[in-house]
Amino acid sequence: MQLLRLHQCGHFASLISTHTKALLPVCASVQCLLDDGLAEHRICQYHNLVLYRAKFLYIYQGPDLPQLPEVMVNWHENVTLEILPVHVSQVPQAWDPTQYEVVRKATITYRPYHRNYYHSLAEAIFAVHLLACTYFQYCQYGDGSDLTAVFIDTIDDPVDWDTTLQSAIEALHCLTPRPAYTIKDPKLHDRVVLLEIAVAGIGNTSRVYSGTSKRFRELYSSPDIQISNQFRQRMADCLGLTIQSPKPHGPYKVTIVNRRYASGRHMINSVTVAKNIKRMDHVAAVRVIYLEDMSLKQQAQVYMHSHIVIFTHGAACGNVIFMSPGTAAIEYSWLPRDATPHNWTTEVISDLSLPITFVGLCTIDTRNIYPPKERYIYQSDYNALTSEEKLALLEKGVCPRAPLHGCTDMVMNYAVDWSLLQPAVRLAMAQMHHQQYGIHILDADW
């Protein structure tokens, strides 16, 4: 492992002069803890980095401009950590000591699609745990009281977790009690935040959805199983939950996770499906639940205390991280095959080495698609469609080539074909009965 240290400055006794109430300049330094020559893997630790007006400032002294190492924070969007070198003589003298804050330890990571529960829980928050556990040894619940998660967002969006995704804040609080910072947060604009020790970079392991990129999987391997297990245990301890294992021979508790009709991907016949499952052998109970208004703890309880969870493609598939060993997840989908509808779930299971069974079921049969026609029939663009296009939309859920607002596969509601789901449930039960687990795909054309 190659170590790189640049521009280490002398120690400082006080950040704020007691006589002048002015800020004393503090020089920065950087040490790369993991460096194999690739920016995609590089992990660097920064001392005395300053966050000010949505920029990271690297304050240095001496005549030479520092050449800082390139550190990637998001591979899919090719985002590298941008740090502006500022000579100590150019430090703004107008910094207000009352707006000055010292952060003892920080992780600097990229936060993708922060309105989405899957990306927030299974990617952004896990990335904080990965860095904090590996480089600060903050691996258990209760560690990290002095840790601040600093997120980089490339999209200007005034809506943050506190207004749109409270469950993400709850999950982050399992890692640190301190609020997260985003570099573009307007509340931080004039505040001077000194990061005494900050770790940034992806490393050579990553828990991020790879998409269709083979290169991503060539560059990054799955996180160490110990790190993953510590994350799951950390969340469970934080939420006051106990990870359990089912009795192999049942009887089994089955949960159907449905979505509200207005949200799209609503299971029209969930009640009928629940009755059919209840009539199967070795089934103790079946329930249909909706997660939209549940807290993080309530969602975790649903998955942790279920032996079989049935759901369709959606952000809540990230909740498989809460499932107990020896249980089973079934994903029923009708999305196009090239959209790899199961991969979002299977990658979480593989990346975190989850000891559960996954059964993926995808059908291209459009007879059971129920388009939310009230979304479309009142639009002026709908009236411009041909009779064939209207028929295809309303009977098969096929969106027209011409633009029609809100018409995507993701908003279509559906009915489950019991002849397809029943074998999947039987397979899940058989896997639990034999105390086996793995990934099984039962995709069907009809």
C-alpha positions in Angstrom: 0.0 0.0 0.0 1.5 3.3 -1.1 1.3 6.3 1.3 1.4 9.8 0.0 1.7 12.9 2.3 1.7 16.5 1.0 2.1 19.8 2.7 2.0 18.9 6.3 2.0 22.0 8.4 2.8 22.7 12.0 0.5 22.2 15.0 -1.7 25.0 16.1 -2.7 25.9 19.6 -6.0 27.7 19.0 -8.2 28.1 16.0 -9.6 31.4 17.1 -7.4 34.2 18.5 -8.6 35.1 22.0 -7.3 38.7 21.5 -8.5 39.6 18.0 -11.4 37.1 17.7 -10.1 36.5 14.2 -9.5 33.1 12.6 -6.0 31.8 12.5 -5.1 30.1 9.3 -4.7 26.3 9.6 -2.7 24.5 6.9 -4.0 21.3 5.4 -2.3 17.9 4.6 -3.3 14.8 2.8 -2.2 11.2 3.2 -3.5 8.5 0.8 -4.3 5.4 2.7 -5.1 3.3 -0.3 -3.3 4.0 -3.6 -2.8 1.5 -6.4 -2.4 4.3 -9.0 -6.1 4.4 -9.9 -8.2 7.4 -8.9 -11.2 5.0 -8.9 -9.7 3.1 -5.9 -7.8 5.9 -4.1 -8.7 6.6 -0.5 -7.2 9.7 1.0 -7.3 11.2 4.5 -7.2 14.9 4.7 -6.3 17.0 7.7 -7.7 20.5 8.2 -9.8 20.6 5.0 -12.1 23.6 5.0 -15.7 23.5 3.7 -16.8 27.0 2.7 -19.5 28.2 0.3 -20.0 24.8 -1.3 -16.2 24.3 -1.9 -13.5 22.3 -0.2 -10.5 24.5 0.5 -7.0 23.2 0.9 -5.0 25.9 2.7 -1.3 25.7 2.1 1.9 27.7 2.8 5.1 28.0 0.8 5.7 29.1 -2.8 4.6 25.9 -4.6 1.0 25.1 -5.6 0.2 21.7 -4.2 -0.5 18.9 -6.7 -3.4 17.1 -5.0 -4.1 13.4 -5.7 -7.2 12.7 -7.9 -9.9 10.9 -5.8 -13.0 9.6 -7.5 -16.2 9.6 -5.4 -18.7 8.4 -8.0 -17.7 6.1 -10.9 -21.0 6.0 -12.8 -21.0 9.8 -13.3 -17.2 10.2 -13.3 -17.3 12.6 -10.3 -14.0 13.4 -8.6 -13.4 15.2 -5.4 -12.9 18.9 -6.2 -10.6 20.7 -3.8 -9.4 24.2 -4.3 -5.8 25.0 -3.1 -5.8 28.4 -1.3 -2.5 30.0 -0.1 -2.5 30.9 3.5 -2.1 34.6 2.5 -5.3 34.5 0.5 -7.5 33.2 3.4 -10.5 35.5 3.7 -9.9 37.8 6.6 -13.7 38.4 6.9 -14.4 35.0 8.2 -16.8 35.4 11.2 -15.7 33.4 14.3 -19.3 33.0 15.2 -19.9 31.1 12.0 -16.9 28.8 12.5 -17.3 25.1 13.3 -14.9 22.3 13.9 -15.7 18.8 12.7 -13.4 16.2 14.4 -13.9 13.4 11.9 -15.8 13.2 8.6 -16.5 10.9 5.7 -16.8 12.6 2.3 -19.0 10.5 -0.1 -21.2 11.0 -3.1 -25.0 10.8 -2.5 -26.9 9.6 -5.6 -30.6 10.1 -6.1 -31.2 11.2 -2.6 -35.0 11.2 -2.9 -34.8 7.4 -3.5 -34.9 5.1 -0.5 -32.9 2.3 -2.2 -30.1 4.6 -3.2 -30.0 6.3 0.2 -30.1 3.2 2.4 -28.2 0.6 0.4 -25.7 2.9 -1.2 -25.1 6.3 0.3 -25.5 5.3 4.0 -23.6 2.0 3.5 -20.8 4.0 1.9 -20.5 6.1 5.1 -20.4 2.9 7.2 -17.7 1.4 4.9 -15.4 4.3 5.3 -16.1 4.9 8.9 -15.6 1.2 9.9 -12.5 0.7 7.7 -10.6 3.9 8.5 -12.0 5.1 11.8 -12.8 1.7 13.3 -16.4 2.9 13.9 -18.1 -0.4 13.2 -20.7 -0.8 15.9 -23.8 1.1 17.1 -22.7 3.7 19.5 -19.4 4.4 17.7 -19.0 7.6 15.8 -20.3 10.2 18.2 -17.8 12.7 16.7 -18.4 11.6 13.1 -20.1 13.8 10.5 -21.2 12.5 7.1 -20.4 15.0 4.4 -22.2 14.3 1.1 -21.5 15.6 -2.4 -24.5 16.1 -4.6 -24.1 17.1 -8.3 -27.8 18.0 -8.7 -29.1 21.2 -7.2 -32.2 20.2 -5.3 -33.7 22.2 -2.5 -35.5 19.1 -1.2 -33.4 17.1 1.3 -33.8 14.0 3.5 -35.4 16.0 6.3 -38.4 16.9 4.1 -38.7 13.9 1.7 -37.0 10.8 3.3 -37.1 10.8 7.0 -36.2 7.1 7.1 -32.8 7.9 5.6 -32.1 10.3 8.5 -33.1 7.6 10.9 -30.7 5.1 9.2 -27.9 7.7 9.3 -28.5 8.3 13.0 -27.6 4.6 13.5 -24.1 5.6 12.3 -23.7 9.0 13.9 -25.9 11.2 16.0 -24.6 14.3 14.2 -26.6 15.7 11.3 -25.3 15.2 7.8 -23.9 18.0 5.7 -24.2 18.4 2.0 -21.8 20.8 0.4 -24.5 22.8 -1.4 -26.7 23.2 1.7 -27.6 26.9 1.7 -27.5 26.8 5.5 -23.8 26.2 5.3 -23.1 28.9 2.7 -21.4 31.4 5.0 -20.3 29.0 7.7 -16.6 28.0 7.8 -16.4 24.3 8.6 -13.0 22.9 9.4 -12.8 19.1 8.9 -9.9 18.1 11.2 -9.8 14.6 9.7 -11.8 13.6 6.6 -11.6 10.4 4.6 -12.8 10.4 1.0 -12.8 8.0 -1.9 -14.4 4.7 -3.1 -11.8 2.1 -2.5 -11.6 -1.2 -4.3 -14.9 -2.5 -2.9 -18.3 -0.8 -3.5 -22.0 -1.4 -2.7 -23.4 0.6 -5.6 -25.7 -0.7 -8.2 -23.5 -1.6 -11.2 -26.2 -1.1 -13.9 -25.1 -2.7 -17.1 -21.5 -1.9 -16.8 -19.0 -4.8 -16.9 -16.2 -2.4 -16.2 -17.7 -1.5 -12.8 -17.5 -5.1 -11.7 -14.0 -5.4 -13.0 -12.9 -2.4 -10.9 -14.9 -3.1 -7.7 -15.5 -6.2 -5.7 -18.1 -6.7 -3.0 -17.4 -5.4 0.5 -15.8 -7.6 3.0 -18.4 -9.9 4.6 -17.4 -8.7 8.1 -18.0 -5.1 7.2 -21.5 -6.1 5.8 -22.4 -8.1 8.8 -21.4 -5.3 11.1 -23.6 -2.9 9.1 -26.6 -5.2 9.5 -25.9 -5.7 13.2 -25.3 -2.0 13.7 -28.7 -1.2 12.2 -30.5 -3.9 14.2 -28.9 -2.8 17.5 -29.8 0.8 16.7 -33.4 0.0 16.0 -33.7 -2.3 19.0 -34.4 -5.4 16.9 -33.1 -8.9 17.1 -32.0 -10.8 14.0 -33.8 -14.2 14.1 -33.8 -17.4 12.1 -37.0 -19.3 11.2 -37.7 -22.9 12.0 -36.6 -24.7 8.8 -39.8 -26.8 8.6 -42.2 -23.9 9.2 -44.9 -22.9 9.5 -44.0 -19.7 7.7 -45.1 -16.1 8.0 -45.6 -14.5 4.5 -45.7 -10.8 3.9 -46.9 -9.2 0.6 -45.4 -5.7 0.2 -47.9 -3.7 -1.9 -47.8 -0.1 -3.2 -50.5 2.4 -3.2 -52.5 2.6 -6.4 -51.5 6.2 -7.0 -47.9 5.4 -6.7 -47.9 2.9 -9.5 -46.8 -0.8 -9.5 -49.8 -1.6 -7.3 -50.8 -5.2 -7.0 -54.5 -5.2 -7.9 -55.2 -8.7 -6.6 -53.1 -8.7 -3.5 -56.0 -9.9 -1.3 -56.8 -12.8 -3.6 -53.1 -13.7 -3.7 -52.9 -13.6 0.1 -55.8 -16.0 0.3 -54.2 -18.4 -2.1 -51.0 -18.5 -0.2 -52.8 -19.0 3.1 -54.3 -22.2 1.7 -50.8 -23.6 0.9 -49.2 -26.1 3.3 -46.8 -24.9 6.0 -48.1 -21.4 6.0 -48.9 -19.8 9.4 -50.1 -16.4 8.3 -50.2 -14.0 5.4 -50.5 -10.2 5.5 -50.5 -7.4 3.0 -48.7 -4.2 4.1 -47.9 -0.8 2.7 -44.6 0.8 3.6 -45.2 4.4 2.5 -46.0 5.8 6.0 -43.8 3.5 8.0 -40.7 4.5 9.9 -37.4 2.8 9.3 -37.8 0.7 12.4 -41.3 -0.4 11.3 -40.0 -1.3 7.8 -37.1 -3.3 9.3 -39.5 -5.2 11.6 -41.6 -6.2 8.6 -38.7 -7.7 6.8 -36.9 -9.1 9.8 -39.9 -10.9 11.2 -41.2 -12.4 7.9 -40.1 -15.7 6.6 -41.1 -14.9 3.0 -41.5 -11.4 1.6 -43.1 -10.9 -1.8 -42.7 -7.6 -3.6 -42.3 -6.0 -7.0 -39.5 -3.8 -8.3 -39.2 -0.6 -6.2 -37.0 1.3 -3.8 -38.1 -0.8 -0.8 -36.2 -3.8 -2.3 -33.3 -2.4 -0.4 -35.0 -3.6 2.8 -33.7 -7.1 2.1 -30.7 -6.1 4.2 -33.0 -6.5 7.2 -34.1 -10.0 6.4 -33.1 -12.7 8.8 -30.8 -15.6 7.8 -32.6 -18.5 6.1 -35.6 -16.5 4.9 -36.7 -15.8 1.3 -37.5 -12.9 -0.9 -39.7 -13.2 -4.0 -39.7 -10.4 -6.6 -42.5 -10.4 -9.1 -42.0 -8.1 -12.1 -43.3 -7.4 -15.6 -40.7 -4.8 -16.5 -38.7 -5.3 -19.8 -35.9 -7.8 -19.5 -33.3 -5.4 -20.7 -34.1 -3.3 -17.7 -32.7 -6.1 -15.5 -35.6 -5.8 -13.0 -34.1 -8.3 -10.6 -30.6 -6.9 -10.5 -31.4 -4.1 -8.0 -32.2 -6.8 -5.4 -29.8 -9.5 -6.4 -26.8 -7.1 -6.3 -27.6 -6.1 -2.7 -27.9 -9.7 -1.7 -24.6 -10.6 -3.4 -22.7 -7.5 -2.4 -23.6 -7.9 1.3 -23.4 -11.8 1.2 -26.9 -12.0 2.7 -27.8 -15.6 3.7 -31.2 -15.6 2.2 -33.0 -17.1 -0.8 -34.1 -14.9 -3.7 -36.6 -16.0 -6.3 -37.0 -13.7 -9.3 -40.1 -13.9 -11.4 -40.6 -11.7 -14.5 -43.3 -12.1 -17.2 -43.7 -10.4 -20.5 -47.4 -11.2 -20.5 -49.2 -7.8 -20.7 -52.7 -9.2 -20.1 -52.4 -8.5 -16.4 -51.2 -4.9 -16.7 -53.7 -2.3 -15.5 -52.7 1.2 -16.7 -53.9 4.0 -14.5 -56.0 5.4 -17.3 -57.1 8.5 -15.2 -53.5 9.7 -15.6 -53.8 9.8 -19.4 -57.3 10.1 -20.8 -57.7 13.8 -19.8 -54.5 14.9 -21.5 -54.7 16.7 -24.8 -51.9 14.5 -26.0 -54.1 11.4 -25.4 -56.7 12.7 -27.8 -54.0 12.9 -30.5 -53.3 9.2 -30.3 -54.6 6.8 -32.9 -57.3 4.2 -31.9 -54.6 1.5 -32.0 -52.3 3.4 -29.7 -55.2 4.0 -27.2 -56.1 0.3 -27.3 -52.5 -0.8 -26.7 -52.2 1.7 -23.8 -55.4 0.9 -22.0 -55.5 -2.9 -22.6 -51.8 -3.8 -22.5 -50.0 -0.9 -20.8 -47.9 -0.1 -23.9 -47.0 3.6 -24.0 -47.2 5.3 -27.4 -44.1 6.5 -29.1 -45.4 10.0 -29.1 -44.9 11.8 -25.7 -47.6 11.2 -23.2 -46.9 12.8 -19.8 -46.4 10.2 -17.0 -46.6 7.1 -19.3 -43.8 4.7 -18.3 -43.6 1.1 -17.3 -42.9 2.2 -13.7 -46.4 3.6 -13.1 -48.4 0.6 -14.5 -50.4 -1.4 -12.0 -50.6 -5.1 -12.3 -52.3 -8.4 -11.2 -50.2 -11.4 -10.2 -50.6 -14.5 -12.2 -51.0 -17.2 -9.6 -49.9 -19.9 -11.9 -46.5 -18.2 -12.0 -46.2 -17.1 -8.3 -47.2 -20.4 -6.8 -44.1 -22.3 -8.0 -42.0 -19.5 -6.8 -43.5 -19.7 -3.3 -43.0 -23.5 -3.3 -39.4 -23.1 -4.3 -38.8 -20.5 -1.5 -40.3 -22.9 1.1 -38.2 -25.8 -0.2 -35.0 -23.8 0.1 -35.9 -22.8 3.7 -36.9 -26.4 4.5 -33.5 -27.7 3.3 -31.7 -24.7 4.9 -30.2 -23.6 1.6 -30.1 -20.2 0.1 -29.2 -18.8 -3.3 -30.5 -16.8 -6.3 -33.1 -18.4 -8.5 -34.7 -16.8 -11.6 -38.0 -18.2 -12.9 -38.7 -15.7 -15.6 -41.6 -16.8 -17.9 -42.9 -15.7 -21.2 -46.5 -16.4 -20.2 
